[in-house]
Amino acid sequence: MNAFQTGLALVGVNFVYACTSIFMKIASQQVLFSLPFFLWLGGAVGMMGIYALFWQQVIMRMELSTAYMFKGLSLIFVLLFSVFLFGEAITVYNLIGAILIITGIVFFAKA
């Protein structure tokens, strides 16, 4: 796996993981035990299954420490989803945290 493919795999697997949070958020907004609740909950479980398969392939092809360093990307995706899908506000602390995560990933990638 070359550097571009590795980066793409890490972004993709963390995007899928972040999507599970979105499905769970939408499920939580439904009437408990209703059909929409179960559909969104099932979608979240399905996304977790897809994530598990992708994650296994990623860690099979790279060092575990490298793969886990990029797990912070899922937090960035969830932050973006929360703004664009749910209209939530980004606070200064959210921005500081996102900058720290991205900085850490960049420093780790350069090492």
N, C-alpha and C positions, 0 to 999 in steps of 0.2 A: 504494500500500500504506500503510495507516494504521499508527500506532505499535504497536497491539495485534497486528495481523497480522504486522508486521515482527518483533516479539518472539517471537511464536509460531513463525514460520518459522525464526528463528535457534535457538530451543530445539529444535525438531523436527529440523532438519538435524544438529545436534550430537548429539542423541540417537541418530539413525540411525548416525552415525559411531562413537559409543561402542559400539553394538551389534556392530560388526565386531570390536572387541576381544574381546567376550564370545564370539562364535562362534570366534575364533581360539584363545582360552583353552580352550574345550571341545574343539576339534579337537586341541589339544596333549595333552589327557588321554586320547586314543584311541590304539589301537595303530596305529603308522605304516603307512600304505597299506592300512588296513582300510576297509570300507564306511562305518562311522560317521565315520572320519577324513575321508574324501572328502566325505561329506554335510555335515559341519560346515564343512569348508574351502570347499565350494561355496556354503554359506550365507553365509560371510564375503565371498566374491567377489561374490555377489549383493547383499549389503548395501552393498558398496563401489560397485557400479553404481547402486543406488538413491541412495546418498549423492551420487555424482557428478552425477546428474541434478538432484537437489534443490539442491545447492550452486550449480550453474550458474544455476538460476532465482533463487536468493537474490542472487548477486553481479550478476546482470543488473538487479536492481531496487534496489540500494542501493550505497553507496560501499564499495569493497573494504576500506578501513581500518576501517570500522564492522563489516563482516561478520567480519573476522579477529579483531577484539577479542573477539568472542563465542566463538571457537574454544576458549577455556579451559573453556567449559561441558562439553565432551566429557570433560575430565579429572575434573570433578566427578561426572559420570554414571558414569565408570569406577570412581571411588572408591566410590560408592554400590553399584554392581553387585558390586564385589569383596567388600564386607561382606555384602550380602544373598544373593548367589548362591553365593559360595565360602567364606563364613565367615572371611574375612581380617580382621585387626585394623587399626583406624585408629590411627596413631601421632600424637603431638603434632605432628610435622613435617607429616604429612598435613593435619591441621586448620589449621595455620598457612598452609600452601600454599593450601588451599581458601579460607580467609578472604582471603588476598591476591588470589586470582583474582576472587572475588566483589566485593571492594572495588574492584578495578581496573575491572571491568565497570560497577559502579554509578557510579563517578566519570566514566567515559567516556560513559555514557548521559546523565548530567546535563550534560555539556559542550555 
